[in-house]
Amino acid sequence: EAIPGGRNEMLISVKLGVPPDDDDDDDDDDDDDTEKKPMDVDLAQVAKVFPYGRLLPIEVVVGGLKFSTGRIVNELGDVDDLAVCVAASVSIGYDDRTSSEGSTHKTYSTKDGF
């Protein structure tokens, strides 16, 4: 087994970079994205993408990209021509319960054959 305990014991960490929510634009002169909040994300729908494993809490931060496509497709329910791109980082691992150390995180080098 690649993951001790099998696929159901796999830990999944997800971080999403989502464009800022335009509804938070109270001060148009403020271009600092650090105080902006990301657009709403349906985390239950994101969780459905992972058919097995234990999903850790999904982290959502400001990032990604949104832009005008110049097209509205009414059949798809479009209300405007906004396209949203989300950057997703997905990491998998496992909890090594046999380790006596406090932290079980290990980093491997590809030079070592991992």
Phi and psi in degrees as a GROMACS rama.xvg file:
@    title "Ramachandran Plot"
@    xaxis  label "Phi"
@    yaxis  label "Psi"
@TYPE xy
-73.9489  -33.6046  ALA-2
-113.444  118.251  ILE-3
-56.9154  129.581  PRO-4
90.9729  -5.68184  GLY-5
86.9196  -178.763  GLY-6
-61.238  -32.0273  ARG-7
-69.1509  -19.2659  ASN-8
-95.4595  0.0781311  GLU-9
-65.5939  133.112  MET-10
-95.0063  132.973  LEU-11
-118.922  122.433  ILE-12
-111.539  127.393  SER-13
-126.28  132.091  VAL-14
-128.072  126.71  LYS-15
-113.49  129.94  LEU-16
-96.6736  109.779  GLY-17
-116.83  137.689  VAL-18
-56.7994  154.77  PRO-19
-66.6718  151.276  PRO-20
-80.169  119.255  ASP-21
-64.7517  -20.1322  ASP-22
-67.3878  -15.516  ASP-23
-88.173  6.69646  ASP-24
-81.2611  71.7932  ASP-25
-78.4037  -30.4403  ASP-26
-123.499  103.078  ASP-27
-68.4428  -18.4932  ASP-28
-79.7703  -11.3152  ASP-29
-91.2818  107.092  ASP-30
-96.2383  9.10269  ASP-31
-81.6622  108.684  ASP-32
-72.5796  -10.9973  ASP-33
-67.2221  -25.4725  THR-34
-95.6547  -7.04199  GLU-35
-81.541  156.256  LYS-36
-105.007  146.663  LYS-37
-71.178  160.023  PRO-38
-58.3139  156.15  MET-39
-65.4963  140.207  ASP-40
-127.162  133.552  VAL-41
-81.8913  94.4713  ASP-42
-66.1399  -26.7214  LEU-43
-65.1542  -37.1593  ALA-44
-69.9595  -38.6326  GLN-45
-62.6476  -42.681  VAL-46
-61.536  -30.9195  ALA-47
-64.7212  -18.0554  LYS-48
-69.0048  -23.3979  VAL-49
-103.502  102.193  PHE-50
-74.1287  -16.0108  PRO-51
-150.438  170.384  TYR-52
95.3744  173.897  GLY-53
-108.802  111.027  ARG-54
-80.0627  120.938  LEU-55
-75.9711  165.374  LEU-56
-54.1701  132.185  PRO-57
-78.325  129.822  ILE-58
-97.4652  129.2  GLU-59
-119.104  123.37  VAL-60
-127.745  164.66  VAL-61
-71.7984  130.568  VAL-62
179.333  -149.049  GLY-63
66.2042  -157.147  GLY-64
-154.955  141.696  LEU-65
-135.979  143.776  LYS-66
-157.564  163.2  PHE-67
-83.6962  132.198  SER-68
-92.7373  -20.6884  THR-69
80.7648  7.16673  GLY-70
-135.163  140.963  ARG-71
-123.855  124.93  ILE-72
-110.472  98.1767  VAL-73
-59.8778  -34.5109  ASN-74
-64.5863  -21.536  GLU-75
-97.0385  3.44604  LEU-76
84.912  14.8262  GLY-77
-62.8857  137.347  ASP-78
-111.249  -13  VAL-79
-153.547  -176.109  ASP-80
-102.289  26.3268  ASP-81
-78.1393  128.82  LEU-82
-108.949  137.657  ALA-83
-120.573  125.746  VAL-84
-113.103  128.574  CYS-85
-112.225  131.924  VAL-86
-90.1481  127.802  ALA-87
-120.542  132.76  ALA-88
-114.391  122.386  SER-89
-123.007  122.879  VAL-90
-120.791  141.138  SER-91
-120.809  155.671  ILE-92
-170.918  -164.123  GLY-93
-151.779  161.461  TYR-94
-95.5266  111.73  ASP-95
-82.5204  90.9862  ASP-96
-74.1749  -7.71379  ARG-97
-86.3909  -11.1023  THR-98
-78.1244  139.532  SER-99
-91.0109  -7.08068  SER-100
-76.5757  154.912  GLU-101
-65.0553  -42.561  GLY-102
-106.093  133.853  SER-103
-104.46  7.76494  THR-104
-75.7495  126.969  HIS-105
-126.706  144.909  LYS-106
-112.125  132.275  THR-107
-113.597  147.621  TYR-108
-98.6945  138.662  SER-109
-67.1918  -18.5685  THR-110
-67.3178  -21.8739  LYS-111
-90.1596  5.5096  ASP-112
91.903  10.2155  GLY-113
